[in-house]
Amino acid sequence: MFRFFNSAAGRLIALSDPSSFESEQYRRIRQQIEEMRARSGVRTIALTSAVAGDGKTLTSLNLALTLARGRGNKVLLIDMDLRRPTIAKVLGISVNHGGFSGLLENPKGRLIDYVQPVPGSELSVIPTKVCKSDTYEVLASPRFVQVLEEARAQFDYVIIDTPPVVPVPDTTLIHRHVDGYLVVVSAHRTPRKLLGEALNMLSPAAVLGIVFNGDDRPMFGYYGGHYKSYFRHYVRALGERSPA
């Protein structure tokens, strides 16, 4: 499990300024993920947060763009926030055939018909529109598993932008079908109590890493502040899961 400081909140920095210090921080996350893939086959990763507004979607986009820069990496980013989708808006692209929600609702739909390239990058994305069906039932259906397996077969990495874990059950519904979660924490904003609740809902074994988003201080300084006592307890709970 890695814990990572990132100061690039609010910007699609991996696309607009790939040589920046902030982009270098995303390359550090990419390195960790590539090492986890080599060690334990991690390829399908869901990003979530405790509550809305923690920078989860921009973190998902920046990470996916950075992974796609890897030699030969085929990367797919899926907007799985079927209640409040934002990826299409951030990228300024249209949503073909209803996007991910349309694909899930269409039993004969092919993944390739819903995948869109991100201009100026090697990344592929499936944005989405608000799901017309019951979101819980759609994500708990065999159709979701079928679509995700198809994505895994066609791409080296599948990054899934999911809703915040505390307000709705969508993110925890898919835990058997992803290799793990990255939890995005907004510096100076995410309430400690809600973060603790989110991590408990996911369970320590499911968490691959924590991304501290939007801080302007080094990581060790962050541990000296608001989350110090909590993360001491959490890291102890993770035990041997943390890689050397």
MARZAFI-357150 format. One record per residue: residue number from 1; z, y, x of N, C-alpha, C, O in turn. Coordinates in steps of 0.05 Angstrom, whole numbers, m for minus. Each point is the difference from the previous one (the first is absolute). Example, Ala and Ser with C-alpha at 12.3 -4.5 7.8 and 13.67 -1.06 7.14 Angstrom:
BEGIN
num	n.w	n.v	n.u	ca.w	ca.v	ca.u	c.w	c.v	c.u	o.w	o.v	o.u
1	156	m114	264	0	24	m18	0	24	18	13	0	21
2	m27	21	m28	1	24	16	14	22	m15	4	22	10
//
This chain:
BEGIN
num	n.w	n.v	n.u	ca.w	ca.v	ca.u	c.w	c.v	c.u	o.w	o.v	o.u
1	0	m24	17	0	24	m17	0	25	18	17	2	18
2	m35	16	m23	0	25	16	8	23	m17	m4	1	m24
3	15	19	37	9	25	m12	m15	22	14	0	2	25
4	m14	15	m40	m20	18	12	2	28	m10	2	5	m25
5	m3	14	43	0	29	m6	m28	10	m2	m16	m5	17
6	10	21	m37	m26	11	m4	2	28	m11	14	5	m20
7	m28	14	33	3	28	m8	m24	11	m16	m2	24	m5
8	m17	m42	m2	m25	9	m12	0	1	m30	m20	m6	m13
9	42	13	1	2	1	m29	m20	20	m12	m2	22	11
10	m11	m29	m32	m17	19	m14	m28	3	10	m15	17	m10
11	7	m33	30	m27	3	12	m14	m26	4	13	m21	6
12	m39	21	m10	m16	m24	6	m8	2	29	m24	4	6
13	43	m6	11	m3	8	28	m17	m20	16	m14	8	18
14	14	m34	m26	m16	m20	14	m30	5	m3	m16	m9	16
15	8	24	m37	m28	6	m4	m7	28	10	m21	4	12
16	39	15	m16	m7	28	8	5	6	29	m13	17	12
17	33	m31	0	7	6	28	9	m26	14	24	m2	6
18	m42	m17	0	8	m26	11	12	2	28	11	m20	9
19	m15	42	5	11	3	27	27	13	1	11	4	21
20	0	2	m44	26	15	m1	24	m18	6	m3	m25	0
21	25	38	5	25	m15	4	8	m17	m24	8	m22	3
22	m12	34	m27	7	m15	m24	m17	m25	m3	10	m21	m9
23	m36	23	15	m18	m23	m1	9	m22	19	m2	m24	m5
24	12	33	28	11	m19	20	23	m16	m11	4	m23	6
25	12	36	m23	23	m14	m13	m10	m22	m18	12	m22	m2
26	m34	27	m12	m12	m21	m17	m11	m23	17	0	m23	m9
27	m10	30	32	m10	m22	18	23	m17	9	m4	m24	6
28	28	35	m4	23	m16	7	6	m20	m22	7	m23	5
29	m9	32	m30	4	m18	m22	m21	m22	0	6	m24	m4
30	m31	32	9	m22	m19	2	6	m21	21	m4	m24	m5
31	14	32	28	7	m19	21	21	m20	m10	m3	m24	5
32	23	34	m19	21	m18	m10	m12	m21	m20	6	m23	1
33	m24	33	m18	m12	m17	m20	m18	m21	13	0	m23	m8
34	m16	31	27	m17	m18	14	16	m22	15	m8	m23	1
35	31	31	9	17	m20	14	12	m19	m21	2	m24	6
36	5	34	m29	11	m18	m21	m22	m19	m10	6	m23	m7
37	m30	33	6	m22	m18	m9	m4	m22	21	m3	m23	m8
38	3	30	33	m3	m21	21	23	m20	0	m4	m23	6
39	28	33	m12	24	m16	1	4	m17	m25	8	m23	2
40	m13	35	m25	7	m14	m25	m21	2	m23	6	m7	m22
41	m30	17	29	m21	1	m20	2	22	m21	m12	m2	m21
42	27	23	27	3	22	m19	m27	15	m3	m10	11	19
43	m1	m11	m44	m25	14	m5	0	16	m26	m16	19	m2
44	32	m26	m17	1	13	m26	26	15	m2	21	m13	m2
45	m22	39	1	25	16	2	1	20	m23	m19	15	m5
46	41	m15	m9	4	20	m22	17	23	10	20	m5	14
47	m27	29	m20	16	23	6	14	11	m25	m13	2	m21
48	38	3	23	15	11	m23	21	19	10	2	6	24
49	13	5	m43	21	19	6	22	m3	m21	m5	m14	m20
50	27	27	23	21	m1	m20	m8	15	m25	3	m10	m22
51	m14	34	26	m7	18	m23	m26	13	6	m11	m1	22
52	0	15	m42	m25	14	3	4	24	19	22	12	1
53	m44	m4	12	1	24	16	9	m4	29	4	20	14
54	m2	m45	m5	9	m5	27	m23	m2	21	5	m5	23
55	m30	10	m32	m22	0	18	m12	m28	4	m14	m5	20
56	19	m13	m39	m9	m27	3	m31	m3	0	m11	m15	16
57	m2	30	m34	m29	m3	m2	m14	10	25	m19	m13	10
58	27	36	1	m12	11	24	6	m18	24	m16	m4	18
59	40	m8	m18	6	m19	21	m18	m24	m1	m9	m10	20
60	5	0	m45	m18	m23	m4	m28	6	10	m13	m16	14
61	3	40	m21	m27	8	8	m2	3	31	m19	m10	12
62	38	24	0	m1	4	29	2	m26	15	m14	m4	20
63	31	m14	m30	3	m26	13	m26	m16	m2	m9	m12	19
64	m2	11	m43	m24	m16	m5	m24	11	17	m15	m15	12
65	13	41	m11	m21	13	17	4	m7	29	m20	m5	14
66	44	4	m5	6	m6	28	m6	m29	6	m11	m6	21
67	19	m12	m38	m7	m28	3	m30	m5	1	m10	m17	15
68	m4	32	m32	m29	m3	m1	m15	9	25	m23	m7	5
69	37	22	12	m12	9	25	1	m22	21	m13	1	21
70	28	m22	m27	2	m22	19	m27	m15	3	m14	m3	m20
71	8	m7	43	m25	m13	5	m4	m24	m18	16	m19	2
72	m35	20	m19	m6	m23	m17	18	m3	m24	m4	m19	m16
73	23	37	12	18	m2	m23	m14	8	m26	m10	22	m2
74	10	m40	m17	m9	6	m27	25	5	m17	16	m19	m4
75	m13	43	m6	25	8	m13	m6	10	m29	m18	15	m4
76	34	m25	m15	m3	8	m28	26	13	m9	22	m12	4
77	m23	36	m15	23	13	m12	m3	m1	m30	m21	8	m11
78	41	m18	m3	0	m3	m29	21	19	m12	23	0	8
79	m32	16	m27	19	17	m16	11	m18	m22	m14	m4	m20
80	39	m5	22	12	m17	m20	19	15	m18	14	m12	m16
81	m14	38	19	17	16	m18	m16	5	m26	m14	20	m3
82	17	m39	m15	m16	0	m24	10	19	m21	m12	3	m21
83	35	10	27	11	19	m19	m6	29	8	m6	17	m17
84	7	m12	43	m5	27	10	m17	m1	26	10	6	21
85	m35	m15	m24	m17	m3	24	m7	27	13	m3	20	m14
86	2	m19	41	m6	25	14	m20	m2	22	m10	20	10
87	3	m44	m1	m17	m3	24	m27	12	m4	m10	14	18
88	m2	m18	m42	m27	12	m5	1	30	2	m18	13	11
89	39	m1	m21	3	29	0	4	10	29	m13	20	7
90	29	m33	9	4	8	27	m26	m2	16	m6	18	16
91	m9	m39	m20	m25	m4	15	m24	16	m12	m20	3	13
92	23	6	m37	m22	14	m13	m23	m18	m8	m23	9	3
93	29	m33	m12	m21	m19	m7	2	m7	m29	21	4	m13
94	m42	m16	2	0	m9	m27	12	m28	m2	5	m12	21
95	0	2	m45	12	m26	m3	m21	m17	m15	m5	4	m24
96	m7	m24	38	m21	m16	m12	11	m21	m19	19	m15	7
97	m29	14	m31	7	m21	m19	30	m2	m6	10	m21	m7
98	4	44	9	29	m1	m5	16	m8	24	25	0	m1
99	m38	m6	24	14	m6	24	16	m26	m2	m8	m19	m13
100	32	18	25	16	m24	2	9	m9	m27	m1	m24	m6
101	8	42	m12	9	m8	m26	m24	m12	m16	4	m19	m15
102	m28	31	19	m23	m11	m13	m7	m28	10	m8	m17	m15
103	12	13	41	m6	m27	12	20	m20	m11	m8	m23	m7
104	33	30	4	20	m19	m11	m5	m6	m29	5	m22	m9
105	m16	41	m5	m5	m4	m29	m26	m14	m6	m6	m7	m22
106	m11	5	43	m26	m13	m3	0	m27	13	m2	m2	25
107	4	m20	m40	2	m27	12	m24	m8	15	1	m19	16
108	m24	32	m21	m25	m7	14	m7	20	22	m21	m2	13
109	39	22	m8	m6	20	20	1	m11	28	17	m17	6
110	m34	27	11	m1	m8	28	12	22	17	m5	24	m4
111	22	m32	23	13	20	17	m19	19	13	5	24	0
112	m28	m34	10	m19	16	15	m11	23	m17	m8	21	11
113	7	m24	m38	m10	20	m17	19	24	m4	m8	20	m11
114	33	m24	19	20	21	m4	8	13	26	14	20	0
115	m22	m32	23	7	11	26	m17	24	6	m25	0	m4
116	37	21	15	m14	25	7	6	7	30	23	m3	8
117	m43	13	6	5	9	28	14	27	m1	m5	16	m18
118	21	m11	38	12	27	3	m17	16	19	m3	m8	24
119	m10	29	m32	m18	16	17	14	8	26	23	9	1
120	m38	m13	21	10	8	26	19	m20	13	13	6	20
121	m12	m30	m31	18	m20	11	m12	m28	m3	m21	m3	m13
122	35	m17	23	m8	m28	m3	17	m13	m23	m2	m24	m3
123	17	39	m11	18	m11	m20	m14	m4	m27	m17	16	m8
124	24	m38	m5	m9	m5	m28	24	4	m18	23	m5	7
125	m28	14	m32	22	6	m18	m8	m8	m28	m23	2	m8
126	44	m12	m8	m4	m3	m28	20	19	m14	24	m6	m2
127	m33	29	m7	17	18	m14	5	m11	m28	m9	m22	m6
128	23	36	m11	4	m10	m27	3	23	m20	5	23	7
129	m8	m30	m32	8	17	m22	25	m11	m13	7	m23	5
130	5	38	m23	23	m10	m14	m7	m25	m16	m21	m1	m13
131	37	m19	15	m5	m26	m13	3	3	m30	20	10	m10
132	m40	m20	m5	2	2	m29	17	m23	m12	11	3	m22
133	m8	m25	37	15	m22	m10	29	3	9	7	19	14
134	10	m38	m22	28	m1	9	1	m6	30	m8	m21	9
135	17	40	6	0	m2	29	15	m24	10	m9	m14	18
136	32	8	m29	16	m23	8	m16	m25	m4	m1	m17	19
137	m12	13	m42	m14	m24	m5	m24	m3	18	m7	m22	8
138	m7	44	m2	m23	m1	17	7	m9	28	m14	m17	12
139	36	28	m1	8	m7	27	12	m28	2	1	m12	22
140	10	2	m44	12	m26	0	m21	m22	m7	8	m24	m2
141	m33	31	m2	m20	m19	m9	m13	m14	23	0	10	23
142	m12	m34	m28	m15	m14	20	m24	16	11	m9	m4	22
143	m1	23	m39	m23	16	8	8	17	25	m17	4	18
144	41	7	m18	8	16	23	0	m17	26	m10	9	21
145	21	m33	m23	0	m18	23	m28	m6	9	m5	m1	24
146	m13	m4	m43	m28	m6	7	m13	23	15	m14	m4	20
147	18	28	m30	m12	24	13	11	4	28	m14	5	19
148	41	m9	m16	12	4	26	m9	m21	20	m4	6	24
149	0	m31	m33	m10	m21	18	m28	6	8	m8	m5	23
150	m8	16	m41	m27	8	7	0	22	21	m17	m1	19
151	35	20	m22	2	21	20	8	m11	28	m11	8	20
152	30	m26	m20	9	m12	25	m22	m15	14	m2	m1	24
153	m16	m11	m40	m21	m16	11	m22	18	13	m14	m9	18
154	12	34	m28	m22	17	9	9	21	20	m17	12	14
155	43	m7	m11	9	21	18	22	m10	19	15	m19	m6
156	m14	31	29	20	m7	20	28	10	m8	20	m14	4
157	m19	38	m16	25	11	m10	m4	11	m28	m20	12	m6
158	40	m17	m11	0	11	m27	26	17	m2	22	m11	1
159	m26	37	m5	23	18	m3	1	8	m29	m20	9	m12
160	44	m11	0	3	5	m29	20	23	m4	23	m2	8
161	m33	23	m20	17	22	m7	13	m5	m28	m14	0	m20
162	39	m6	20	14	m8	m25	17	23	m11	6	19	15
163	3	m21	m40	18	21	m11	27	m1	14	7	m20	13
164	9	41	m16	28	m1	9	15	m24	m12	m5	m7	m23
165	22	m5	39	12	m25	m8	23	3	m20	4	m18	m16
166	10	40	16	23	3	m17	m7	6	m29	11	m13	m18
167	m30	31	12	m5	6	m29	m14	m22	m16	6	m3	m24
168	m24	m12	37	m16	m20	m15	m1	m26	15	4	m1	24
169	m8	m22	m39	1	m26	13	m26	m9	14	m1	m22	12
170	m20	38	m13	m27	m8	10	1	m11	28	m12	m21	6
171	25	35	12	0	m7	28	13	m27	6	m11	m15	15
172	33	10	m28	14	m25	5	m14	m24	m13	5	m23	7
173	m23	28	m26	m15	m22	m13	m18	m14	20	m6	m24	m4
174	m3	37	24	m21	m11	18	12	m12	25	m15	m6	19
175	41	3	m17	13	m7	26	m10	m27	11	m1	m4	24
176	m6	m15	m42	m10	m26	9	m28	1	11	m9	m19	12
177	m5	41	m16	m28	1	6	m7	19	23	m23	4	6
178	43	8	6	m3	17	23	16	m11	23	19	m15	m4
179	m26	23	28	15	m9	24	25	16	5	18	m9	15
180	m15	32	m28	24	16	3	m5	29	m8	m22	7	m8
181	43	9	10	m1	27	m9	7	19	23	16	m6	18
182	m29	29	m18	9	23	15	13	20	m19	m12	6	m21
183	36	3	27	14	18	m18	m1	28	12	9	5	22
184	m20	14	m37	m2	28	9	24	16	m9	7	0	m23
185	6	13	42	24	16	m5	m7	29	7	m9	6	22
186	14	12	m41	m5	29	5	24	12	13	22	1	m11
187	m26	9	36	23	12	14	12	23	m15	m14	17	m11
188	40	m16	10	16	22	m13	m5	1	m30	8	20	m13
189	m20	m41	1	m6	2	m28	8	m25	m16	13	1	m21
190	m20	m25	32	6	m25	m14	30	m4	m3	13	m2	21
191	m2	0	m45	29	m5	m3	8	m26	12	m13	m21	m5
192	34	21	20	9	m25	13	6	m22	m20	m6	m23	5
193	18	30	m28	6	m20	m20	m25	m14	m11	0	m24	m3
194	m21	40	m2	m24	m11	m11	m15	m16	21	m13	m21	m6
195	14	29	31	m12	m16	22	14	m27	2	m13	m20	2
196	39	20	m3	15	m25	1	m7	m18	m23	m3	m24	3
197	0	36	m27	m8	m16	m23	m28	m12	3	m5	m23	m7
198	m13	39	18	m28	m10	4	0	m23	20	m14	m20	m5
199	28	22	27	1	m21	20	13	m25	m11	m8	m22	7
200	28	25	m24	13	m23	m12	m19	m14	m19	0	m25	m3
201	m16	41	m12	m19	m12	m18	m22	m16	14	m10	m20	m10
202	2	29	34	m20	m14	15	11	m23	16	m14	m20	6
203	39	22	2	14	m19	18	m8	4	29	m24	5	5
204	42	m7	13	m6	5	29	m22	m17	10	m16	9	17
205	14	m34	m26	m21	m18	11	m28	9	m7	m19	m8	14
206	16	25	m35	m27	8	m8	m9	26	15	m23	7	m1
207	42	7	14	m7	26	12	m9	m4	29	15	m9	17
208	m40	17	m12	m11	m2	27	8	24	16	4	m2	25
209	0	25	m37	7	25	15	6	23	m19	m5	m1	m24
210	17	21	36	7	25	m14	m13	23	14	3	3	24
211	m18	13	m39	m13	24	11	15	25	m10	1	5	m24
212	10	9	43	14	25	m6	m21	23	0	m10	7	21
213	5	3	m44	m23	18	m3	9	29	m1	19	8	m14
214	m34	9	29	4	29	m2	23	11	15	9	23	m5
215	3	m37	24	22	11	16	m12	15	24	m22	m6	9
216	38	25	1	m9	16	23	17	m5	24	0	15	19
217	16	m37	m20	17	m7	22	m6	m28	10	m11	m16	m15
218	19	10	40	m4	m27	10	16	m20	m17	19	7	m13
219	m27	m33	15	12	m21	m15	30	m2	5	15	m4	m19
220	m7	6	44	29	m4	5	16	23	m12	23	m4	m7
221	m35	28	5	14	21	m13	3	m5	m30	21	8	m12
222	m40	m21	1	1	m6	m29	23	m19	m5	14	3	m20
223	m11	m23	37	22	m19	m4	27	13	2	20	m9	m11
224	m19	32	26	25	14	3	8	15	m25	22	11	m1
225	m40	m9	m19	5	16	m23	7	m15	m25	17	m18	0
226	m31	25	m22	7	m9	m26	1	m30	m4	17	m10	m15
227	m36	m5	28	m2	m29	m5	15	m17	21	m2	m25	m1
228	16	37	19	11	m15	22	17	m24	m8	m6	m23	8
229	26	27	m25	18	m22	m7	m14	m20	m17	5	m24	2
230	m23	33	m20	m14	m19	m17	m18	m19	16	0	m24	m4
231	m15	35	23	m19	m16	15	13	m19	20	m11	m21	8
232	35	29	1	15	m19	17	5	m26	m16	m3	m22	10
233	12	26	m35	5	m23	m17	m26	m15	m6	0	m25	0
234	m21	39	m6	m25	m13	m8	m12	m15	23	m10	m23	m4
235	10	34	28	m11	m14	23	16	m25	7	m12	m20	8
236	39	21	m12	16	m24	4	m9	m21	m20	m1	m24	7
237	m5	32	m32	m8	m19	m21	m26	m13	7	m5	m23	m8
238	m12	37	21	m27	m11	7	3	m22	21	m16	m19	1
239	36	22	16	5	m21	20	m23	m7	17	m13	18	12
240	7	m44	m11	m20	m10	19	m29	6	m9	m18	m6	14
241	15	18	m38	m27	6	m9	m13	22	17	m25	0	4
242	41	18	8	m12	21	17	m12	m12	24	13	m15	15
243	m39	21	m9	m13	m11	23	11	12	26	10	23	0
244	m12	m38	21	9	11	26	m18	22	9	5	11	22
//
